[in-house]
Amino acid sequence: MAMVGCGAIAQWRLHAIQTAVPEIDVTAAVDVDPQRVEELAATASARPFADLLAQGAIGELRAALAMYRAHETRQWEPTW
């Protein structure tokens, strides 16, 4: 699973996932803030990315949990 947005809410949800459903592997952490993404990636043993669409970010993902403020995102068009 990828966690998109690595602030305080993501930290809380990561703890809840690891506690309640330890068989879920968080393999990607995505955030534009380098410090936040590195911290969450280290906690989850995940790979850090600045962009979900970056080379290698999606890989074998089956799910993504998005936790960010909508008004702070940039407009983008899906590539599929």
Gaussian input, Z-matrix of N, CA and C with variables (Angstrom, degrees):
# hf/3-21g

backbone

0 1
 N
 C     1     B1
 C     2     B2     1     A1
 N     3     B3     2     A2     1     D1
 C     4     B4     3     A3     2     D2
 C     5     B5     4     A4     3     D3
 N     6     B6     5     A5     4     D4
 C     7     B7     6     A6     5     D5
 C     8     B8     7     A7     6     D6
 N     9     B9     8     A8     7     D7
 C    10    B10     9     A9     8     D8
 C    11    B11    10    A10     9     D9
 N    12    B12    11    A11    10    D10
 C    13    B13    12    A12    11    D11
 C    14    B14    13    A13    12    D12
 N    15    B15    14    A14    13    D13
 C    16    B16    15    A15    14    D14
 C    17    B17    16    A16    15    D15
 N    18    B18    17    A17    16    D16
 C    19    B19    18    A18    17    D17
 C    20    B20    19    A19    18    D18
 N    21    B21    20    A20    19    D19
 C    22    B22    21    A21    20    D20
 C    23    B23    22    A22    21    D21
 N    24    B24    23    A23    22    D22
 C    25    B25    24    A24    23    D23
 C    26    B26    25    A25    24    D24
 N    27    B27    26    A26    25    D25
 C    28    B28    27    A27    26    D26
 C    29    B29    28    A28    27    D27
 N    30    B30    29    A29    28    D28
 C    31    B31    30    A30    29    D29
 C    32    B32    31    A31    30    D30
 N    33    B33    32    A32    31    D31
 C    34    B34    33    A33    32    D32
 C    35    B35    34    A34    33    D33
 N    36    B36    35    A35    34    D34
 C    37    B37    36    A36    35    D35
 C    38    B38    37    A37    36    D36
 N    39    B39    38    A38    37    D37
 C    40    B40    39    A39    38    D38
 C    41    B41    40    A40    39    D39
 N    42    B42    41    A41    40    D40
 C    43    B43    42    A42    41    D41
 C    44    B44    43    A43    42    D42
 N    45    B45    44    A44    43    D43
 C    46    B46    45    A45    44    D44
 C    47    B47    46    A46    45    D45
 N    48    B48    47    A47    46    D46
 C    49    B49    48    A48    47    D47
 C    50    B50    49    A49    48    D48
 N    51    B51    50    A50    49    D49
 C    52    B52    51    A51    50    D50
 C    53    B53    52    A52    51    D51
 N    54    B54    53    A53    52    D52
 C    55    B55    54    A54    53    D53
 C    56    B56    55    A55    54    D54
 N    57    B57    56    A56    55    D55
 C    58    B58    57    A57    56    D56
 C    59    B59    58    A58    57    D57
 N    60    B60    59    A59    58    D58
 C    61    B61    60    A60    59    D59
 C    62    B62    61    A61    60    D60
 N    63    B63    62    A62    61    D61
 C    64    B64    63    A63    62    D62
 C    65    B65    64    A64    63    D63
 N    66    B66    65    A65    64    D64
 C    67    B67    66    A66    65    D65
 C    68    B68    67    A67    66    D66
 N    69    B69    68    A68    67    D67
 C    70    B70    69    A69    68    D68
 C    71    B71    70    A70    69    D69
 N    72    B72    71    A71    70    D70
 C    73    B73    72    A72    71    D71
 C    74    B74    73    A73    72    D72
 N    75    B75    74    A74    73    D73
 C    76    B76    75    A75    74    D74
 C    77    B77    76    A76    75    D75
 N    78    B78    77    A77    76    D76
 C    79    B79    78    A78    77    D77
 C    80    B80    79    A79    78    D78
 N    81    B81    80    A80    79    D79
 C    82    B82    81    A81    80    D80
 C    83    B83    82    A82    81    D81
 N    84    B84    83    A83    82    D82
 C    85    B85    84    A84    83    D83
 C    86    B86    85    A85    84    D84
 N    87    B87    86    A86    85    D85
 C    88    B88    87    A87    86    D86
 C    89    B89    88    A88    87    D87
 N    90    B90    89    A89    88    D88
 C    91    B91    90    A90    89    D89
 C    92    B92    91    A91    90    D90
 N    93    B93    92    A92    91    D91
 C    94    B94    93    A93    92    D92
 C    95    B95    94    A94    93    D93
 N    96    B96    95    A95    94    D94
 C    97    B97    96    A96    95    D95
 C    98    B98    97    A97    96    D96
 N    99    B99    98    A98    97    D97
 C   100   B100    99    A99    98    D98
 C   101   B101   100   A100    99    D99
 N   102   B102   101   A101   100   D100
 C   103   B103   102   A102   101   D101
 C   104   B104   103   A103   102   D102
 N   105   B105   104   A104   103   D103
 C   106   B106   105   A105   104   D104
 C   107   B107   106   A106   105   D105
 N   108   B108   107   A107   106   D106
 C   109   B109   108   A108   107   D107
 C   110   B110   109   A109   108   D108
 N   111   B111   110   A110   109   D109
 C   112   B112   111   A111   110   D110
 C   113   B113   112   A112   111   D111
 N   114   B114   113   A113   112   D112
 C   115   B115   114   A114   113   D113
 C   116   B116   115   A115   114   D114
 N   117   B117   116   A116   115   D115
 C   118   B118   117   A117   116   D116
 C   119   B119   118   A118   117   D117
 N   120   B120   119   A119   118   D118
 C   121   B121   120   A120   119   D119
 C   122   B122   121   A121   120   D120
 N   123   B123   122   A122   121   D121
 C   124   B124   123   A123   122   D122
 C   125   B125   124   A124   123   D123
 N   126   B126   125   A125   124   D124
 C   127   B127   126   A126   125   D125
 C   128   B128   127   A127   126   D126
 N   129   B129   128   A128   127   D127
 C   130   B130   129   A129   128   D128
 C   131   B131   130   A130   129   D129
 N   132   B132   131   A131   130   D130
 C   133   B133   132   A132   131   D131
 C   134   B134   133   A133   132   D132
 N   135   B135   134   A134   133   D133
 C   136   B136   135   A135   134   D134
 C   137   B137   136   A136   135   D135
 N   138   B138   137   A137   136   D136
 C   139   B139   138   A138   137   D137
 C   140   B140   139   A139   138   D138
 N   141   B141   140   A140   139   D139
 C   142   B142   141   A141   140   D140
 C   143   B143   142   A142   141   D141
 N   144   B144   143   A143   142   D142
 C   145   B145   144   A144   143   D143
 C   146   B146   145   A145   144   D144
 N   147   B147   146   A146   145   D145
 C   148   B148   147   A147   146   D146
 C   149   B149   148   A148   147   D147
 N   150   B150   149   A149   148   D148
 C   151   B151   150   A150   149   D149
 C   152   B152   151   A151   150   D150
 N   153   B153   152   A152   151   D151
 C   154   B154   153   A153   152   D152
 C   155   B155   154   A154   153   D153
 N   156   B156   155   A155   154   D154
 C   157   B157   156   A156   155   D155
 C   158   B158   157   A157   156   D156
 N   159   B159   158   A158   157   D157
 C   160   B160   159   A159   158   D158
 C   161   B161   160   A160   159   D159
 N   162   B162   161   A161   160   D160
 C   163   B163   162   A162   161   D161
 C   164   B164   163   A163   162   D162
 N   165   B165   164   A164   163   D163
 C   166   B166   165   A165   164   D164
 C   167   B167   166   A166   165   D165
 N   168   B168   167   A167   166   D166
 C   169   B169   168   A168   167   D167
 C   170   B170   169   A169   168   D168
 N   171   B171   170   A170   169   D169
 C   172   B172   171   A171   170   D170
 C   173   B173   172   A172   171   D171
 N   174   B174   173   A173   172   D172
 C   175   B175   174   A174   173   D173
 C   176   B176   175   A175   174   D174
 N   177   B177   176   A176   175   D175
 C   178   B178   177   A177   176   D176
 C   179   B179   178   A178   177   D177
 N   180   B180   179   A179   178   D178
 C   181   B181   180   A180   179   D179
 C   182   B182   181   A181   180   D180
 N   183   B183   182   A182   181   D181
 C   184   B184   183   A183   182   D182
 C   185   B185   184   A184   183   D183
 N   186   B186   185   A185   184   D184
 C   187   B187   186   A186   185   D185
 C   188   B188   187   A187   186   D186
 N   189   B189   188   A188   187   D187
 C   190   B190   189   A189   188   D188
 C   191   B191   190   A190   189   D189
 N   192   B192   191   A191   190   D190
 C   193   B193   192   A192   191   D191
 C   194   B194   193   A193   192   D192
 N   195   B195   194   A194   193   D193
 C   196   B196   195   A195   194   D194
 C   197   B197   196   A196   195   D195
 N   198   B198   197   A197   196   D196
 C   199   B199   198   A198   197   D197
 C   200   B200   199   A199   198   D198
 N   201   B201   200   A200   199   D199
 C   202   B202   201   A201   200   D200
 C   203   B203   202   A202   201   D201
 N   204   B204   203   A203   202   D202
 C   205   B205   204   A204   203   D203
 C   206   B206   205   A205   204   D204
 N   207   B207   206   A206   205   D205
 C   208   B208   207   A207   206   D206
 C   209   B209   208   A208   207   D207
 N   210   B210   209   A209   208   D208
 C   211   B211   210   A210   209   D209
 C   212   B212   211   A211   210   D210
 N   213   B213   212   A212   211   D211
 C   214   B214   213   A213   212   D212
 C   215   B215   214   A214   213   D213
 N   216   B216   215   A215   214   D214
 C   217   B217   216   A216   215   D215
 C   218   B218   217   A217   216   D216
 N   219   B219   218   A218   217   D217
 C   220   B220   219   A219   218   D218
 C   221   B221   220   A220   219   D219
 N   222   B222   221   A221   220   D220
 C   223   B223   222   A222   221   D221
 C   224   B224   223   A223   222   D222
 N   225   B225   224   A224   223   D223
 C   226   B226   225   A225   224   D224
 C   227   B227   226   A226   225   D225
 N   228   B228   227   A227   226   D226
 C   229   B229   228   A228   227   D227
 C   230   B230   229   A229   228   D228
 N   231   B231   230   A230   229   D229
 C   232   B232   231   A231   230   D230
 C   233   B233   232   A232   231   D231
 N   234   B234   233   A233   232   D232
 C   235   B235   234   A234   233   D233
 C   236   B236   235   A235   234   D234
 N   237   B237   236   A236   235   D235
 C   238   B238   237   A237   236   D236
 C   239   B239   238   A238   237   D237

   B1=1.4374
   B2=1.5201
   B3=1.3147
   B4=1.4608
   B5=1.5190
   B6=1.3115
   B7=1.4610
   B8=1.5250
   B9=1.3135
   B10=1.4601
   B11=1.5227
   B12=1.3274
   B13=1.4491
   B14=1.5239
   B15=1.3229
   B16=1.4713
   B17=1.5195
   B18=1.3162
   B19=1.4611
   B20=1.5182
   B21=1.3246
   B22=1.4641
   B23=1.5301
   B24=1.3212
   B25=1.4680
   B26=1.5233
   B27=1.3096
   B28=1.4663
   B29=1.5218
   B30=1.3226
   B31=1.4755
   B32=1.5263
   B33=1.3269
   B34=1.4741
   B35=1.5209
   B36=1.3425
   B37=1.4675
   B38=1.5150
   B39=1.3154
   B40=1.4602
   B41=1.5235
   B42=1.3120
   B43=1.4725
   B44=1.5316
   B45=1.3261
   B46=1.4675
   B47=1.5287
   B48=1.3156
   B49=1.4705
   B50=1.5245
   B51=1.3281
   B52=1.4643
   B53=1.5275
   B54=1.3216
   B55=1.4627
   B56=1.5266
   B57=1.3219
   B58=1.4639
   B59=1.5248
   B60=1.3307
   B61=1.4636
   B62=1.5331
   B63=1.3183
   B64=1.4677
   B65=1.5219
   B66=1.3276
   B67=1.4645
   B68=1.5327
   B69=1.3265
   B70=1.4695
   B71=1.5201
   B72=1.3172
   B73=1.4649
   B74=1.5150
   B75=1.3145
   B76=1.4652
   B77=1.5233
   B78=1.3241
   B79=1.4639
   B80=1.5117
   B81=1.3366
   B82=1.4617
   B83=1.5179
   B84=1.3305
   B85=1.4596
   B86=1.5246
   B87=1.3299
   B88=1.4644
   B89=1.5174
   B90=1.3285
   B91=1.4627
   B92=1.5227
   B93=1.3258
   B94=1.4658
   B95=1.5214
   B96=1.3311
   B97=1.4611
   B98=1.5298
   B99=1.3420
   B100=1.4637
   B101=1.5307
   B102=1.3029
   B103=1.4683
   B104=1.5189
   B105=1.3492
   B106=1.4695
   B107=1.5213
   B108=1.3294
   B109=1.4644
   B110=1.5285
   B111=1.3241
   B112=1.4618
   B113=1.5266
   B114=1.3414
   B115=1.4619
   B116=1.5265
   B117=1.3334
   B118=1.4614
   B119=1.5248
   B120=1.3208
   B121=1.4670
   B122=1.5261
   B123=1.3244
   B124=1.4655
   B125=1.5240
   B126=1.3205
   B127=1.4635
   B128=1.5248
   B129=1.3377
   B130=1.4669
   B131=1.5270
   B132=1.3259
   B133=1.4747
   B134=1.5195
   B135=1.3262
   B136=1.4618
   B137=1.5275
   B138=1.3096
   B139=1.4650
   B140=1.5233
   B141=1.3307
   B142=1.4701
   B143=1.5233
   B144=1.3350
   B145=1.4628
   B146=1.5206
   B147=1.3216
   B148=1.4572
   B149=1.5261
   B150=1.3317
   B151=1.4581
   B152=1.5253
   B153=1.3202
   B154=1.4583
   B155=1.5174
   B156=1.3183
   B157=1.4549
   B158=1.5255
   B159=1.3358
   B160=1.4587
   B161=1.5242
   B162=1.3221
   B163=1.4593
   B164=1.5272
   B165=1.3048
   B166=1.4498
   B167=1.5151
   B168=1.3165
   B169=1.4643
   B170=1.5182
   B171=1.2995
   B172=1.4611
   B173=1.5239
   B174=1.3073
   B175=1.4595
   B176=1.5172
   B177=1.3137
   B178=1.4623
   B179=1.5230
   B180=1.3204
   B181=1.4659
   B182=1.5206
   B183=1.3018
   B184=1.4601
   B185=1.5179
   B186=1.3417
   B187=1.4647
   B188=1.5243
   B189=1.3195
   B190=1.4680
   B191=1.5203
   B192=1.3089
   B193=1.4554
   B194=1.5181
   B195=1.3375
   B196=1.4682
   B197=1.5229
   B198=1.3423
   B199=1.4654
   B200=1.5191
   B201=1.3124
   B202=1.4621
   B203=1.5182
   B204=1.3173
   B205=1.4644
   B206=1.5252
   B207=1.3116
   B208=1.4636
   B209=1.5209
   B210=1.3166
   B211=1.4597
   B212=1.5254
   B213=1.3401
   B214=1.4581
   B215=1.5178
   B216=1.3054
   B217=1.4588
   B218=1.5176
   B219=1.3146
   B220=1.4556
   B221=1.5188
   B222=1.3013
   B223=1.4726
   B224=1.5190
   B225=1.3203
   B226=1.4537
   B227=1.5080
   B228=1.3109
   B229=1.4491
   B230=1.5187
   B231=1.3228
   B232=1.4618
   B233=1.5151
   B234=1.3137
   B235=1.4572
   B236=1.5198
   B237=1.3203
   B238=1.4586
   B239=1.4942
   A1=108.38
   A2=115.79
   A3=121.43
   A4=108.98
   A5=115.69
   A6=120.89
   A7=106.06
   A8=116.02
   A9=122.35
   A10=107.96
   A11=115.43
   A12=121.92
   A13=107.48
   A14=117.59
   A15=120.63
   A16=113.32
   A17=117.14
   A18=121.01
   A19=112.33
   A20=115.84
   A21=122.36
   A22=112.55
   A23=117.39
   A24=119.71
   A25=110.39
   A26=117.22
   A27=120.51
   A28=111.01
   A29=116.90
   A30=120.09
   A31=110.49
   A32=116.96
   A33=121.16
   A34=110.81
   A35=115.56
   A36=118.61
   A37=111.45
   A38=117.51
   A39=119.87
   A40=109.99
   A41=117.13
   A42=120.70
   A43=110.08
   A44=116.95
   A45=120.58
   A46=110.97
   A47=117.82
   A48=121.47
   A49=110.17
   A50=116.33
   A51=119.70
   A52=111.80
   A53=116.88
   A54=121.13
   A55=111.75
   A56=116.20
   A57=120.56
   A58=113.65
   A59=117.16
   A60=120.83
   A61=109.32
   A62=116.82
   A63=119.96
   A64=114.92
   A65=117.62
   A66=119.11
   A67=112.95
   A68=118.35
   A69=121.18
   A70=108.45
   A71=116.15
   A72=121.67
   A73=110.15
   A74=116.03
   A75=120.83
   A76=105.41
   A77=116.34
   A78=121.12
   A79=113.47
   A80=117.56
   A81=120.94
   A82=110.07
   A83=115.69
   A84=122.77
   A85=106.18
   A86=116.26
   A87=120.28
   A88=109.76
   A89=116.53
   A90=121.74
   A91=107.78
   A92=116.76
   A93=120.57
   A94=111.53
   A95=117.76
   A96=121.71
   A97=108.78
   A98=117.80
   A99=120.47
   A100=114.09
   A101=118.49
   A102=121.06
   A103=110.93
   A104=116.75
   A105=119.47
   A106=111.69
   A107=116.55
   A108=118.98
   A109=111.06
   A110=117.68
   A111=120.27
   A112=111.01
   A113=117.71
   A114=120.97
   A115=111.63
   A116=116.63
   A117=119.22
   A118=110.55
   A119=117.42
   A120=120.65
   A121=110.30
   A122=117.08
   A123=120.10
   A124=111.32
   A125=117.14
   A126=121.43
   A127=111.34
   A128=116.31
   A129=121.15
   A130=113.09
   A131=118.04
   A132=121.88
   A133=110.33
   A134=115.08
   A135=122.58
   A136=110.14
   A137=116.35
   A138=121.06
   A139=108.80
   A140=118.34
   A141=121.37
   A142=111.59
   A143=115.84
   A144=122.38
   A145=109.48
   A146=116.62
   A147=121.73
   A148=111.14
   A149=117.13
   A150=121.67
   A151=108.56
   A152=117.64
   A153=121.89
   A154=111.52
   A155=117.51
   A156=120.99
   A157=112.56
   A158=117.64
   A159=121.62
   A160=110.53
   A161=115.32
   A162=121.03
   A163=110.14
   A164=117.60
   A165=121.87
   A166=115.61
   A167=118.95
   A168=120.29
   A169=111.93
   A170=117.39
   A171=120.16
   A172=111.08
   A173=118.62
   A174=122.46
   A175=113.74
   A176=116.49
   A177=123.06
   A178=112.48
   A179=117.76
   A180=120.28
   A181=112.00
   A182=114.70
   A183=121.35
   A184=111.28
   A185=116.66
   A186=120.40
   A187=110.15
   A188=115.01
   A189=121.79
   A190=107.88
   A191=115.65
   A192=122.28
   A193=106.60
   A194=116.47
   A195=121.16
   A196=110.26
   A197=115.32
   A198=121.67
   A199=109.11
   A200=116.01
   A201=120.67
   A202=109.25
   A203=115.37
   A204=120.24
   A205=108.72
   A206=116.08
   A207=120.71
   A208=112.54
   A209=118.86
   A210=120.16
   A211=112.49
   A212=118.81
   A213=121.68
   A214=112.91
   A215=118.01
   A216=119.92
   A217=110.51
   A218=114.05
   A219=118.81
   A220=108.60
   A221=116.01
   A222=120.96
   A223=108.21
   A224=117.79
   A225=120.18
   A226=109.96
   A227=114.35
   A228=121.34
   A229=108.24
   A230=118.40
   A231=119.76
   A232=110.79
   A233=117.63
   A234=121.71
   A235=113.17
   A236=118.17
   A237=118.93
   A238=111.91
   D1=146.19
   D2=173.63
   D3=-103.12
   D4=142.13
   D5=173.17
   D6=-109.00
   D7=115.52
   D8=-177.22
   D9=-102.79
   D10=114.08
   D11=-170.42
   D12=97.80
   D13=120.14
   D14=-170.69
   D15=-123.14
   D16=30.19
   D17=178.86
   D18=-82.10
   D19=-157.59
   D20=-175.20
   D21=-59.67
   D22=-42.50
   D23=-179.54
   D24=-62.95
   D25=-39.60
   D26=178.25
   D27=-63.84
   D28=-40.11
   D29=177.79
   D30=-61.32
   D31=-44.03
   D32=178.87
   D33=-62.56
   D34=-45.43
   D35=-177.82
   D36=-69.31
   D37=-35.74
   D38=176.63
   D39=-60.88
   D40=-45.16
   D41=178.14
   D42=-59.68
   D43=-43.78
   D44=-179.99
   D45=-63.77
   D46=-41.98
   D47=179.25
   D48=-64.49
   D49=-47.22
   D50=-178.82
   D51=-63.85
   D52=-31.10
   D53=-179.72
   D54=-80.22
   D55=-47.34
   D56=-172.46
   D57=-86.47
   D58=-33.84
   D59=-175.01
   D60=-137.56
   D61=68.85
   D62=-174.14
   D63=-62.70
   D64=-16.35
   D65=179.07
   D66=-75.75
   D67=-9.40
   D68=174.65
   D69=-79.93
   D70=124.47
   D71=177.35
   D72=-98.26
   D73=121.02
   D74=172.12
   D75=-88.37
   D76=112.73
   D77=-173.90
   D78=-107.34
   D79=-14.07
   D80=-179.76
   D81=-140.00
   D82=136.66
   D83=173.79
   D84=-119.25
   D85=131.17
   D86=-174.41
   D87=-128.74
   D88=124.12
   D89=176.15
   D90=-164.29
   D91=149.34
   D92=177.60
   D93=-79.10
   D94=-16.35
   D95=178.52
   D96=-87.35
   D97=112.60
   D98=-175.74
   D99=-58.83
   D100=-38.82
   D101=-178.94
   D102=-66.81
   D103=-46.33
   D104=-179.15
   D105=-63.40
   D106=-43.93
   D107=-177.24
   D108=-67.05
   D109=-38.26
   D110=178.73
   D111=-66.23
   D112=-40.39
   D113=179.83
   D114=-64.00
   D115=-48.11
   D116=-178.77
   D117=-67.77
   D118=-39.77
   D119=179.34
   D120=-61.38
   D121=-41.98
   D122=178.98
   D123=-64.53
   D124=-42.24
   D125=179.91
   D126=-64.33
   D127=-38.57
   D128=-175.75
   D129=-92.88
   D130=-3.81
   D131=-172.07
   D132=56.00
   D133=44.65
   D134=-177.70
   D135=-112.52
   D136=167.80
   D137=175.04
   D138=-88.47
   D139=134.79
   D140=179.42
   D141=-87.90
   D142=142.10
   D143=177.14
   D144=-140.52
   D145=147.11
   D146=175.51
   D147=-88.62
   D148=-15.34
   D149=-175.40
   D150=-147.27
   D151=129.38
   D152=-179.58
   D153=-62.18
   D154=-29.27
   D155=-178.74
   D156=-88.04
   D157=5.27
   D158=179.49
   D159=-64.52
   D160=154.38
   D161=177.60
   D162=-54.12
   D163=122.01
   D164=176.62
   D165=90.01
   D166=-10.38
   D167=-177.08
   D168=-70.15
   D169=-39.41
   D170=-174.79
   D171=-81.59
   D172=-48.39
   D173=175.67
   D174=44.72
   D175=-122.12
   D176=-177.22
   D177=-100.53
   D178=28.73
   D179=-177.29
   D180=-62.93
   D181=142.13
   D182=173.88
   D183=-111.09
   D184=-15.60
   D185=-178.33
   D186=-157.16
   D187=156.35
   D188=173.95
   D189=-138.85
   D190=138.26
   D191=177.52
   D192=-111.45
   D193=113.72
   D194=-176.39
   D195=-97.67
   D196=125.18
   D197=-178.76
   D198=-137.09
   D199=86.01
   D200=179.79
   D201=-153.78
   D202=163.13
   D203=177.92
   D204=-81.42
   D205=122.87
   D206=-175.03
   D207=-59.54
   D208=-35.25
   D209=-177.18
   D210=-71.84
   D211=-10.39
   D212=179.15
   D213=-96.21
   D214=-2.39
   D215=-177.54
   D216=-88.20
   D217=156.10
   D218=175.62
   D219=-90.21
   D220=155.55
   D221=177.93
   D222=-72.58
   D223=132.92
   D224=176.55
   D225=-145.19
   D226=156.72
   D227=178.77
   D228=-108.53
   D229=133.34
   D230=176.10
   D231=-59.40
   D232=147.28
   D233=-178.14
   D234=-93.05
   D235=-0.19
   D236=-179.72
   D237=-92.57

